């Protein structure tokens, strides 16, 4: 596997974030059910990678492009029982 430099990895991360900001129809519960991570995870990972320079709330705000509460009020749909079951099953696969 080739080594990826930090600038390339950062550019790919920013593109993923922009894509998720555009695709507000992609619900977090669906992301969790399919991939085992969601926008909240990305924000938390960003905060972890900052070694204390930013908080999880700040990381999430970066990923959402707005405060999480605002995104949730404007875009989050109620989760169905099926979506929640897929998410729970997916979480069991995470390391």
C-alpha positions, -999 to 999 in steps of 0.1 A, spaced: 0 0 0 14 34 -9 21 60 18 -2 90 16 11 123 26 -7 145 51 -17 171 26 -34 145 3 -51 129 33 -63 163 45 -77 172 11 -96 138 9 -110 145 44 -122 180 34 -138 165 3 -156 139 24 -168 166 49 -181 188 20 -199 158 5 -216 150 38 -226 186 43 -242 186 8 -259 152 14 -281 161 43 -304 133 31 -278 108 42 -289 103 78 -264 95 106 -284 64 116 -280 51 80 -243 59 79 -239 40 112 -259 10 99 -239 7 67 -204 19 76 -202 19 114 -195 56 116 -213 89 111 -208 127 111 -205 127 149 -177 101 147 -158 122 122 -161 152 145 -149 132 175 -120 117 155 -111 153 144 -111 164 180 -90 133 191 -65 140 163 -61 176 175 -47 164 209 -69 188 228 -67 218 204 -104 215 196 -133 199 215 -157 172 202 -184 199 198 -160 220 177 -150 190 156 -187 181 150 -195 217 141 -167 216 115 -181 184 100 -217 195 100 -209 231 88 -230 244 117 -237 235 153 -250 200 157 -282 211 173 -290 233 143 -282 205 118 -304 181 139 -333 205 139 -331 212 102 -321 178 87 -324 148 111 -354 126 105 -369 102 130 -352 68 129 -372 37 121 -370 5 141 -352 -11 110 -326 17 109 -319 14 146 -316 -24 143 -291 -20 115 -271 5 134 -270 -17 165 -259 -47 144 -232 -26 128 -219 -12 161 -212 -48 172 -188 -52 143 -167 -21 153 -134 -27 170 
